[in-house]
Amino acid sequence: MINQSHLAGLNSFSEVMEAMSQAGDDAVISYDDASLTLVGVDLDDLGSNDFIF
């Protein structure tokens, strides 16, 4: 479970998916000047139930 509630502007799973990209074996969420790398995670394995908004 990933708590996104502290990031203003990413208020829904669709917004997170727009900010996310696949970098090799990792999923990367990039927003403003920050990024969060989910090591060993494929974008296709993520769903809305994996995030808290």
PAGU-650948 format. One record per residue (C-alpha): residue number from 1; residue in one letter; x, y, z. Coordinates in Angstrom, 3 decimals, padded with zeros to 6 digits. Each point is the difference from the previous one (the first is absolute). Layout:
# residues N
@num: NUM, residuo: a, c1: X, c2: Y, c3: Z
...
# end
This chain:
# residues 53
@num: 1, residuo: m, c1: 000.000, c2: 000.000, c3: 000.000
@num: 2, residuo: i, c1: 001.380, c2: 003.395, c3: -001.025
@num: 3, residuo: n, c1: -001.224, c2: 003.084, c3: 001.858
@num: 4, residuo: q, c1: -000.291, c2: 002.824, c3: -002.552
@num: 5, residuo: s, c1: -002.112, c2: 002.239, c3: 002.261
@num: 6, residuo: h, c1: 002.919, c2: 002.358, c3: 000.732
@num: 7, residuo: l, c1: 000.610, c2: 000.822, c3: -003.692
@num: 8, residuo: a, c1: -002.248, c2: 002.850, c3: -001.090
@num: 9, residuo: g, c1: -001.129, c2: -000.405, c3: -003.576
@num: 10, residuo: l, c1: -000.027, c2: -003.785, c3: -000.077
@num: 11, residuo: n, c1: -003.514, c2: -000.588, c3: 001.261
@num: 12, residuo: s, c1: -001.082, c2: -003.049, c3: -001.955
@num: 13, residuo: f, c1: 001.358, c2: -003.185, c3: -001.483
@num: 14, residuo: s, c1: -000.385, c2: 001.402, c3: -003.517
@num: 15, residuo: e, c1: 002.163, c2: 003.018, c3: 000.932
@num: 16, residuo: v, c1: 002.652, c2: -002.312, c3: 001.453
@num: 17, residuo: m, c1: -000.043, c2: -002.123, c3: -003.154
@num: 18, residuo: e, c1: 000.532, c2: 003.136, c3: -002.120
@num: 19, residuo: a, c1: 003.062, c2: 000.833, c3: 002.138
@num: 20, residuo: m, c1: 001.380, c2: -003.539, c3: -000.123
@num: 21, residuo: s, c1: 002.405, c2: -001.594, c3: -002.449
@num: 22, residuo: q, c1: 001.846, c2: -003.295, c3: -000.299
@num: 23, residuo: a, c1: 003.804, c2: 000.190, c3: 000.309
@num: 24, residuo: g, c1: 001.352, c2: -003.474, c3: -000.587
@num: 25, residuo: d, c1: -001.307, c2: -002.203, c3: 002.800
@num: 26, residuo: d, c1: -001.204, c2: 002.966, c3: 002.086
@num: 27, residuo: a, c1: -003.077, c2: 002.219, c3: 000.008
@num: 28, residuo: v, c1: 000.758, c2: 003.694, c3: 000.522
@num: 29, residuo: i, c1: -002.467, c2: 002.650, c3: 001.161
@num: 30, residuo: s, c1: 001.268, c2: 003.463, c3: -000.977
@num: 31, residuo: y, c1: -001.749, c2: 003.098, c3: 001.283
@num: 32, residuo: d, c1: 001.329, c2: 003.570, c3: 000.046
@num: 33, residuo: d, c1: 003.632, c2: -000.233, c3: 001.171
@num: 34, residuo: a, c1: -000.342, c2: -003.378, c3: 001.725
@num: 35, residuo: s, c1: -000.172, c2: -003.624, c3: -000.995
@num: 36, residuo: l, c1: -000.795, c2: -003.272, c3: 001.708
@num: 37, residuo: t, c1: 001.520, c2: -003.199, c3: -001.404
@num: 38, residuo: l, c1: -001.816, c2: -003.257, c3: 000.661
@num: 39, residuo: v, c1: 002.858, c2: -002.472, c3: -000.410
@num: 40, residuo: g, c1: -000.928, c2: -003.223, c3: -001.752
@num: 41, residuo: v, c1: -003.595, c2: 001.107, c3: -000.609
@num: 42, residuo: d, c1: -001.665, c2: -000.213, c3: -003.410
@num: 43, residuo: l, c1: -002.642, c2: 002.608, c3: -000.867
@num: 44, residuo: d, c1: -002.395, c2: -002.758, c3: -001.035
@num: 45, residuo: d, c1: 000.112, c2: -001.419, c3: 003.545
@num: 46, residuo: l, c1: -001.283, c2: 003.205, c3: 001.628
@num: 47, residuo: g, c1: -003.636, c2: 000.777, c3: 000.708
@num: 48, residuo: s, c1: -001.959, c2: 002.671, c3: 001.811
@num: 49, residuo: n, c1: -000.149, c2: -002.188, c3: 003.125
@num: 50, residuo: d, c1: 003.803, c2: 000.352, c3: 000.322
@num: 51, residuo: f, c1: -000.274, c2: 003.729, c3: 000.808
@num: 52, residuo: i, c1: -001.500, c2: 002.172, c3: 002.751
@num: 53, residuo: f, c1: -001.303, c2: 003.431, c3: -001.039
# end
